[in-house]
Amino acid sequence: MLTFITQHIEMFYLIILMIFVGIELIGHVPSVLHTPLMSGANAIHGVVIIGSIIVMGQAEHVASLILGFLAVVLGTLNVVGGFVVTDRMLEMFKKKK
Amino acid sequence: MENQILQIIYLIASVTFIAGLKFLGNPATARKGNLMAAFGMVIAIFGTIFLYTTETGAHLHNLGFIFAALAVGTIVGWIVAKKVQMTAMPEMVSLFNGMGGACAMLISIIEFKHLAEIDLSTVAAGHLLTIVLGLIIGSVSFAGSIIAWGKLSGNVKDKSLGMQQLINIGLLLVILVLSGVMILGNTAYTVELFYAVFALSLIYGVLFVLPIGGADMPVVISLLNSFTGVAAACGGFLYDNKVMLVGGILVGSAGTLLTIVMCKAMNRSLVNVLIGNFGGGATGEAMGSANFDGTIKEVTASDAAILMKYAKKVIIVPGYGLAVAQAQHIVHDLELLLEAEGIDVKYAIHPVAGRMPGHMNVLLAESNVSYDKLIEMEEVNPEFATTDVVLVVGANDVVNPAAKTDPNSPIYGMPILDVENAANVIVNKRSMKAGYAGIENELFYKPKTSMLFGDAKKALTQLVSEIKALG
């Protein structure tokens, strides 16, 4: 276990730092923006698609290929749907005059 | 070389995620922030497709399939996201979140299948742990999001088995024990255990969300959103991929905090939301029809019109009823009409009005209501005392005085809009049916309250034409 941690020590540093960055970023956001913010964050975790592309790009068997295809489709839905929905919400926040 | 370029691309993408999230926290820059993060995502995706090399230096293959999958996802996602009604936005977010969870879940399954074909006994426990974590969290997020989506769209009802909390905790323990045995036990049943954990995680996701009341769905969606973030980070750990790790943990941490902030806005703790069984049918029926003093007083559109036309100050309290009836445009017409008469018109926005925080702001912004007219609860509450008419449109629980007066009420302690301090309260509702929390509202029985029954759009249209008729 120790070797596993030291092998990935950079990743552990990143995790700790990102936890604090995430908390700092959301600290004082007006409640008006909670929905778009949640939606935007939703789109960002669509980054999981990178993993599905890597998996699929190395798939050898039909089963893996099918599952991988599904994973990429779902990941894309998360990314595209997430960003487009967020943009539609924010489009409406334009200052009127 | 290619790998180095890819690392730089990942670095840029990570920065766009952080900066994008920062910009999303301010109304003036929010849209830019979203586009920025989207740009980072696009370069990370294409960078991966063309530049990623495995340990042996091989490029990714199956590119045709990858592009086909990207095309399918993009077209479907785009169309669905463009077509969805603004009112259905919360369930849409939940659905997309579920897709991300499912993606993480599938990655874990494929990776595990791959390892199982080689030799599982040589795989490091930490590696296996990452795969299983991604599987569990991804599956829970996927199943939970689908249930949350079903609840918000009205297809799934609140349900609670007896001793639901015990069952859930027990199930979670079983999942953890099985995972532990699978990772450390070195048994001959690793594959079977893996699929058992998978199945139980899906069941857990369903049972986790099923008993939580519909009114608390935004909090649950926000929580599941951060779950998916963590699941994505597991994938990042698995492939030593920093952009996945940054994006995932960022959302996991920001999402958790956002969940807590949303709970605070409702003056409830997260634990209370998760086990409170808020808004279940049982409470509503137990409370039964009202036993409050006073009677319901109905008002016609023309009387309401007179009341409003001769007011000096009117505050409109929008709720989910307004959203359902698509009455956001007509309410803006009403606002303009009253302002033309020299009346001071404002909107009082409760933090959880509608089905999500900020839901009302989005809807009213859609119909061109200027956002400086939307006043948040703390700011607007002292103003009700000097207000002549409050018009409540399809809101219920957020103006229920029971939150302050009745310690037995499930919403007790939730901050509300103090509309009863105004001289007159006109409540537009479709019927006397209880609100989302399933409880009666004493406000409707107060002497200064009058009820304007009917669909919000129809009732307001009538109100507008009556005010116009007054000349």
Boltz contact constraints between the chains, C-beta under 6 A:
constraints:
  - contact:
      token1: [A, 4]
      token2: [B, 124]
      max_distance: 6.0
  - contact:
      token1: [A, 4]
      token2: [B, 126]
      max_distance: 6.0
  - contact:
      token1: [A, 11]
      token2: [B, 237]
      max_distance: 6.0
  - contact:
      token1: [A, 14]
      token2: [B, 245]
      max_distance: 6.0
  - contact:
      token1: [A, 15]
      token2: [B, 249]
      max_distance: 6.0
  - contact:
      token1: [A, 18]
      token2: [B, 246]
      max_distance: 6.0
  - contact:
      token1: [A, 18]
      token2: [B, 249]
      max_distance: 6.0
  - contact:
      token1: [A, 18]
      token2: [B, 250]
      max_distance: 6.0
  - contact:
      token1: [A, 19]
      token2: [B, 253]
      max_distance: 6.0
  - contact:
      token1: [A, 22]
      token2: [B, 250]
      max_distance: 6.0
  - contact:
      token1: [A, 22]
      token2: [B, 253]
      max_distance: 6.0
  - contact:
      token1: [A, 22]
      token2: [B, 254]
      max_distance: 6.0
  - contact:
      token1: [A, 23]
      token2: [B, 253]
      max_distance: 6.0
  - contact:
      token1: [A, 23]
      token2: [B, 257]
      max_distance: 6.0
  - contact:
      token1: [A, 25]
      token2: [B, 21]
      max_distance: 6.0
  - contact:
      token1: [A, 25]
      token2: [B, 22]
      max_distance: 6.0
  - contact:
      token1: [A, 25]
      token2: [B, 254]
      max_distance: 6.0
  - contact:
      token1: [A, 26]
      token2: [B, 254]
      max_distance: 6.0
  - contact:
      token1: [A, 26]
      token2: [B, 257]
      max_distance: 6.0
  - contact:
      token1: [A, 26]
      token2: [B, 258]
      max_distance: 6.0
  - contact:
      token1: [A, 29]
      token2: [B, 25]
      max_distance: 6.0
  - contact:
      token1: [A, 31]
      token2: [B, 265]
      max_distance: 6.0
  - contact:
      token1: [A, 31]
      token2: [B, 351]
      max_distance: 6.0
  - contact:
      token1: [A, 31]
      token2: [B, 357]
      max_distance: 6.0
  - contact:
      token1: [A, 32]
      token2: [B, 358]
      max_distance: 6.0
  - contact:
      token1: [A, 32]
      token2: [B, 361]
      max_distance: 6.0
  - contact:
      token1: [A, 34]
      token2: [B, 357]
      max_distance: 6.0
  - contact:
      token1: [A, 34]
      token2: [B, 358]
      max_distance: 6.0
  - contact:
      token1: [A, 35]
      token2: [B, 356]
      max_distance: 6.0
  - contact:
      token1: [A, 35]
      token2: [B, 357]
      max_distance: 6.0
  - contact:
      token1: [A, 35]
      token2: [B, 358]
      max_distance: 6.0
  - contact:
      token1: [A, 35]
      token2: [B, 359]
      max_distance: 6.0
  - contact:
      token1: [A, 37]
      token2: [B, 24]
      max_distance: 6.0
  - contact:
      token1: [A, 38]
      token2: [B, 222]
      max_distance: 6.0
  - contact:
      token1: [A, 38]
      token2: [B, 225]
      max_distance: 6.0
  - contact:
      token1: [A, 39]
      token2: [B, 93]
      max_distance: 6.0
  - contact:
      token1: [A, 40]
      token2: [B, 24]
      max_distance: 6.0
  - contact:
      token1: [A, 40]
      token2: [B, 34]
      max_distance: 6.0
  - contact:
      token1: [A, 41]
      token2: [B, 251]
      max_distance: 6.0
  - contact:
      token1: [A, 41]
      token2: [B, 254]
      max_distance: 6.0
  - contact:
      token1: [A, 41]
      token2: [B, 255]
      max_distance: 6.0
  - contact:
      token1: [A, 42]
      token2: [B, 93]
      max_distance: 6.0
  - contact:
      token1: [A, 42]
      token2: [B, 96]
      max_distance: 6.0
  - contact:
      token1: [A, 42]
      token2: [B, 97]
      max_distance: 6.0
  - contact:
      token1: [A, 42]
      token2: [B, 225]
      max_distance: 6.0
  - contact:
      token1: [A, 44]
      token2: [B, 17]
      max_distance: 6.0
  - contact:
      token1: [A, 44]
      token2: [B, 37]
      max_distance: 6.0
  - contact:
      token1: [A, 44]
      token2: [B, 247]
      max_distance: 6.0
  - contact:
      token1: [A, 44]
      token2: [B, 251]
      max_distance: 6.0
  - contact:
      token1: [A, 45]
      token2: [B, 100]
      max_distance: 6.0
  - contact:
      token1: [A, 45]
      token2: [B, 228]
      max_distance: 6.0
  - contact:
      token1: [A, 45]
      token2: [B, 229]
      max_distance: 6.0
  - contact:
      token1: [A, 45]
      token2: [B, 232]
      max_distance: 6.0
  - contact:
      token1: [A, 45]
      token2: [B, 248]
      max_distance: 6.0
  - contact:
      token1: [A, 45]
      token2: [B, 251]
      max_distance: 6.0
  - contact:
      token1: [A, 46]
      token2: [B, 100]
      max_distance: 6.0
  - contact:
      token1: [A, 47]
      token2: [B, 232]
      max_distance: 6.0
  - contact:
      token1: [A, 47]
      token2: [B, 244]
      max_distance: 6.0
  - contact:
      token1: [A, 47]
      token2: [B, 247]
      max_distance: 6.0
  - contact:
      token1: [A, 48]
      token2: [B, 100]
      max_distance: 6.0
  - contact:
      token1: [A, 48]
      token2: [B, 103]
      max_distance: 6.0
  - contact:
      token1: [A, 48]
      token2: [B, 104]
      max_distance: 6.0
  - contact:
      token1: [A, 48]
      token2: [B, 232]
      max_distance: 6.0
  - contact:
      token1: [A, 48]
      token2: [B, 235]
      max_distance: 6.0
  - contact:
      token1: [A, 50]
      token2: [B, 44]
      max_distance: 6.0
  - contact:
      token1: [A, 50]
      token2: [B, 48]
      max_distance: 6.0
  - contact:
      token1: [A, 50]
      token2: [B, 244]
      max_distance: 6.0
  - contact:
      token1: [A, 51]
      token2: [B, 107]
      max_distance: 6.0
  - contact:
      token1: [A, 51]
      token2: [B, 235]
      max_distance: 6.0
  - contact:
      token1: [A, 51]
      token2: [B, 244]
      max_distance: 6.0
  - contact:
      token1: [A, 52]
      token2: [B, 103]
      max_distance: 6.0
  - contact:
      token1: [A, 52]
      token2: [B, 107]
      max_distance: 6.0
  - contact:
      token1: [A, 53]
      token2: [B, 48]
      max_distance: 6.0
  - contact:
      token1: [A, 53]
      token2: [B, 66]
      max_distance: 6.0
  - contact:
      token1: [A, 54]
      token2: [B, 239]
      max_distance: 6.0
  - contact:
      token1: [A, 55]
      token2: [B, 107]
      max_distance: 6.0
  - contact:
      token1: [A, 55]
      token2: [B, 110]
      max_distance: 6.0
  - contact:
      token1: [A, 56]
      token2: [B, 62]
      max_distance: 6.0
  - contact:
      token1: [A, 56]
      token2: [B, 66]
      max_distance: 6.0
  - contact:
      token1: [A, 57]
      token2: [B, 60]
      max_distance: 6.0
  - contact:
      token1: [A, 57]
      token2: [B, 62]
      max_distance: 6.0
  - contact:
      token1: [A, 64]
      token2: [B, 110]
      max_distance: 6.0
  - contact:
      token1: [A, 67]
      token2: [B, 106]
      max_distance: 6.0
  - contact:
      token1: [A, 67]
      token2: [B, 110]
      max_distance: 6.0
  - contact:
      token1: [A, 68]
      token2: [B, 110]
      max_distance: 6.0
  - contact:
      token1: [A, 69]
      token2: [B, 65]
      max_distance: 6.0
  - contact:
      token1: [A, 69]
      token2: [B, 69]
      max_distance: 6.0
  - contact:
      token1: [A, 71]
      token2: [B, 103]
      max_distance: 6.0
  - contact:
      token1: [A, 71]
      token2: [B, 106]
      max_distance: 6.0
  - contact:
      token1: [A, 71]
      token2: [B, 107]
      max_distance: 6.0
  - contact:
      token1: [A, 72]
      token2: [B, 69]
      max_distance: 6.0
  - contact:
      token1: [A, 73]
      token2: [B, 69]
      max_distance: 6.0
  - contact:
      token1: [A, 73]
      token2: [B, 72]
      max_distance: 6.0
  - contact:
      token1: [A, 73]
      token2: [B, 73]
      max_distance: 6.0
  - contact:
      token1: [A, 74]
      token2: [B, 99]
      max_distance: 6.0
  - contact:
      token1: [A, 74]
      token2: [B, 102]
      max_distance: 6.0
  - contact:
      token1: [A, 74]
      token2: [B, 103]
      max_distance: 6.0
  - contact:
      token1: [A, 75]
      token2: [B, 103]
      max_distance: 6.0
  - contact:
      token1: [A, 76]
      token2: [B, 70]
      max_distance: 6.0
  - contact:
      token1: [A, 76]
      token2: [B, 73]
      max_distance: 6.0
  - contact:
      token1: [A, 76]
      token2: [B, 74]
      max_distance: 6.0
  - contact:
      token1: [A, 77]
      token2: [B, 73]
      max_distance: 6.0
  - contact:
      token1: [A, 77]
      token2: [B, 77]
      max_distance: 6.0
  - contact:
      token1: [A, 77]
      token2: [B, 99]
      max_distance: 6.0
  - contact:
      token1: [A, 78]
      token2: [B, 96]
      max_distance: 6.0
  - contact:
      token1: [A, 78]
      token2: [B, 99]
      max_distance: 6.0
  - contact:
      token1: [A, 78]
      token2: [B, 100]
      max_distance: 6.0
  - contact:
      token1: [A, 79]
      token2: [B, 41]
      max_distance: 6.0
  - contact:
      token1: [A, 80]
      token2: [B, 74]
      max_distance: 6.0
  - contact:
      token1: [A, 80]
      token2: [B, 77]
      max_distance: 6.0
  - contact:
      token1: [A, 80]
      token2: [B, 78]
      max_distance: 6.0
  - contact:
      token1: [A, 81]
      token2: [B, 77]
      max_distance: 6.0
  - contact:
      token1: [A, 81]
      token2: [B, 81]
      max_distance: 6.0
  - contact:
      token1: [A, 81]
      token2: [B, 96]
      max_distance: 6.0
  - contact:
      token1: [A, 82]
      token2: [B, 96]
      max_distance: 6.0
  - contact:
      token1: [A, 83]
      token2: [B, 38]
      max_distance: 6.0
  - contact:
      token1: [A, 84]
      token2: [B, 78]
      max_distance: 6.0
  - contact:
      token1: [A, 84]
      token2: [B, 81]
      max_distance: 6.0
  - contact:
      token1: [A, 85]
      token2: [B, 81]
      max_distance: 6.0
  - contact:
      token1: [A, 85]
      token2: [B, 92]
      max_distance: 6.0
  - contact:
      token1: [A, 86]
      token2: [B, 34]
      max_distance: 6.0
  - contact:
      token1: [A, 87]
      token2: [B, 34]
      max_distance: 6.0
  - contact:
      token1: [A, 89]
      token2: [B, 362]
      max_distance: 6.0
  - contact:
      token1: [A, 90]
      token2: [B, 30]
      max_distance: 6.0
  - contact:
      token1: [A, 90]
      token2: [B, 31]
      max_distance: 6.0
  - contact:
      token1: [A, 90]
      token2: [B, 34]
      max_distance: 6.0
  - contact:
      token1: [A, 92]
      token2: [B, 362]
      max_distance: 6.0
  - contact:
      token1: [A, 92]
      token2: [B, 365]
      max_distance: 6.0
  - contact:
      token1: [A, 92]
      token2: [B, 366]
      max_distance: 6.0
  - contact:
      token1: [A, 93]
      token2: [B, 27]
      max_distance: 6.0
  - contact:
      token1: [A, 93]
      token2: [B, 365]
      max_distance: 6.0
  - contact:
      token1: [A, 96]
      token2: [B, 368]
      max_distance: 6.0
  - contact:
      token1: [A, 96]
      token2: [B, 370]
      max_distance: 6.0
